[in-house]
């Protein structure tokens, strides 16, 4: 935008400079032409008067002497034709075409004493002529060759001065246009950057008021609006967190009363009704827990994106983590759920060198555990027998400086449109509406990944199913001679014991072997394309 505005202003400035310069040059040419014409017409009139006197007296010697003296002084030729003779000086001949034409016009009583405008380059002389005699009779003609060389040289010098002045003026105008453009566009660029920062972090950045008054008012209006929106977003998050926290106590009390009531019930129908109430209360508690975790993750993401907030969102358990250890730990925690669902978790062997990244251990355990649970619940092939569970494959890898934890299943997967909506709060696939869940899992995963500097990427698996990846930047300088996971990083680290590979092998339906993960070949979609919730 700056170049476009500066280009328009520069063209306008150059147009003004060219127009003014052309006007000045034309004026200079007219001035020199008029000055030269006045001088030469006066000389021509004097020679016409002397020729008229010579014709009356019959003595042309004085006339010839004046003509020779003038030609010697100014270098211009003269032709005087009288009834007795034709006199010449300065080498000018009456036989020359332009001289003959001028004398012929003068013989008809038509004076030709006007000079064409002097040009810096072109013909170097012009001929002017007039007649002399009485009012009723033309006695003779006088022609004068006007030398334009001196006038042309002077005109070229003035043109050079004008061109230099025009160049200097154009430079000043372009420099002024550049300053004006910067003055006008600087607040626009600041506003654009502030909008981008607000879109990314949700936090208002105060704008310095500068530039034209209209843009100053716009900056003030944006700052006020952004501050109100930021406060509103923070108030919404706080409301969700407070409401979820405050509802836990009455929900807990209601569940206790339901349990006490169930003890007093006698008929099977009454006990089934009490059990149904308990299940619904447990579902409400799950939703409240999910909302609290989601609000906490969103708050930490915003803190991390805020100016000067880099790294502040990782919490007290921030440290350098080993990707395979995090995966194995999470797999061990969900092993009972996998066994109950007849699911099989296959974890690829650890890489030759540890793949490490910086993050919060609790968050990463929750992220991987949520994705594993999601695959266990919804990863069973379509049409499979009820006793056949999901086949979940997991592993870690390094791709272009990015540590990837990947979890895949052979389930029905999701369409691109469904993946685009999967991280929306409370969204659930129509095919899994009958499965217990809150619809908050992938929303929490996406926010927790963002709070730890990573991202959630989900794509279709081949031939069917879904691949969930969480990607984090590799921690620099830890691949060769890396410290053990318990070694604190420059910030701090609360180490947890590594979960051995065998801990996963020991779980039912969780036998680990080098399974390798399928590469679907489809481009993953950044968090916002998800799995079942």
Secondary structure, DSSP 8 states (H G I E B T S, - for coil): -HHHHHHHHHHHHHHHHHHHHHHHHHHHHHHHHHHHHHHHHHHHHHHHHHHHHHHHHS--HHHHHHHHHHHHHH---EEEE-SS-EEEETT--TTSHHHHHHHHHHHTT--B-------SSS-SEEEEEEEEE-SS-EEEEEEEEEE-HHHHHHHHHHHHHHHHHHHHHHHHHHHHHHHHHHHHHHHHHHHHHHHHHHHHH---------SSHHHHHHHHHHHHHHHHHHHHHHHHHHHHHHHHHHHHHHHHHHHHHHHHHHHH--SHHHHHHHHHHHHHHHHHHHHHHHHHHHHHHHHHHHHHHSTT-TTTTS-TTEEEEEHHHHHHHHHHHHHHHHHHTT-EEEE----SS--EEEEEHHHHHHHHHHHHHHHHHH-S-TT--TT---EEEEEEEEETTEEEEEEEE-S----HHHHHHTTSTT---GGGTTS---S-HHHHHHHHHHHTT-EEEEEE-SSSSEEEEEEEEB-TT-SSS---TTS--SS---------HHHHHTSTT------------S--EESSS----
